[in-house]
Amino acid sequence: MKLIGSTTSPYVRRIRLLLDDEPYEFINLNIYGEGRDELRRNNPTLKIPVLIDDGQEIYDSRTIARYLLENQNREPLTWDQENQLTLIDGANDSAVIMLLSERSGIDTGQDAMFYNLQRERIMTTLRTLSAMVDEGQFEPWNYPAICLYCLVDWLDFRDLVDFTGVESLVAFRDRHRQAPQAAETDPREA
Ligand SMILES: N[C@@H](CCC(=O)N[C@@H](CS)C(=O)NCC(=O)O)C(=O)O
């Protein structure tokens, strides 16, 4: 099994945490630099992660997780857990847009519809996720909890949001820092 990704991507990290101690080869690419040709050869959407198992290519962390959970004979996600993933991905996708825009020299703090929508989505999803943490919905260390951990730690690493009002998310991240593979996959160590 081969996982194509990077050490900083939160979407790749969630798959590394899900794989835990399963044996696999990790291909660490700089997708915006010298690794781009290899990315082009492996995924026309030009995104990571990509999993290759027995000649089967699988794109997108959500599909990869479904494949792995099935192969590990684990329960499929419930509809509520699917919704948790949609909230996490909503915040994560918008935060990636903010980061790539900033790296493109765009002022993401400007009063423009596109950036106002991203900021609003990040805050509404984070507030909802924070309330879910307070209700104990993310206490079991399962795939949605792994994805939330990777999101919050990456937002903090990239300094993309102000956590005022959603401090439960930071406390959640801090409580799970000892989880299997969490330290080994810390993007700060990349
Ligand atoms: N829905 C995808 C999102 C993956 C994604 O956005 N990955 C980022 C890295 S963090 C990426 O490859 N970005 C490249 C780009 O947007 O050009 C998934 O869950 O795998």
The ligand as a Gaussian input file, in Angstrom:
#p B3LYP/6-31G(d) Opt

LIG

0 1
 N      -11.505000      16.719000      -0.642000
 C      -10.100000      16.445000      -0.684000
 C       -9.310000      17.701000      -0.340000
 C       -7.816000      17.475000      -0.421000
 C       -7.048000      18.782000      -0.497000
 O       -7.597000      19.883000      -0.666000
 N       -5.731000      18.666000      -0.348000
 C       -4.888000      19.824000      -0.481000
 C       -3.649000      19.700000       0.402000
 S       -4.020000      20.120000       2.055000
 C       -4.411000      19.903000      -1.911000
 O       -4.030000      18.903000      -2.477000
 N       -4.447000      21.106000      -2.493000
 C       -3.949000      21.326000      -3.800000
 C       -4.684000      22.422000      -4.497000
 O       -5.720000      22.870000      -3.958000
 O       -4.229000      22.823000      -5.564000
 C       -9.770000      15.307000       0.290000
 O      -10.497000      15.153000       1.281000
 O       -8.819000      14.548000       0.029000

